[in-house]
Amino acid sequence: MSNNLYKKNNVTADSRLPGDPDKNALVQSMIRVNQAGEYGAKRIYQGQLAILGSSDAAPIIKDMLAQEEKHLDYFNTLVAERDIRPTVFEPLWHVAGYALGAATAALGRDAAMACTVAVEDVICEHYTEQTMQLGEDEKGLRESIFDFCEDETHHRDISLKNGAENAPAYKALTTAVKAGTRLAIWLSKRF
């Protein structure tokens, strides 16, 4: 077929299916969910620091928190500049993120690190998908998301080096955290 709509590996606005969001709605959804995710990550690290703030894990967690705050500042700016409504679930993410961080930290340093591994695995998948969907007209956003994904991968790697896999019930814990993270992404994209 010579129709440009069927170019191999090329997803464009023209290849949308009925019911798919237009390009503008898609980008707004990306920014909304990314702002919510970075806010949730900030709250997770704040919860972990409430429990582990005087431990040897504190400097690691503080460094990760500082990067998440930079990411959040970026998405907060985009939300304001583009007049995008934040997710209606932000008050829930405020409480749930902190609770998740505090609860995993209460299980110990290794469980806090396992939480980070699980969250960052899902976020990297999510960010990678977004970078593949964004076109040249959103090059700055795409590059920022790519850079943030590298930071999130670094957080995961640091957590693995710092005992994540030694957490009690590591597989069950990370599976549950990943499921919750995926649900939070799904909800924040839409509402």
Summary of the structure (lengths in Angstrom):
residues: 191
radius of gyration: 17.7
end to end distance: 38.7
largest distance: 64.2
contacts: 592
relative contact order: 0.15
helix: 80%
strand: 0%
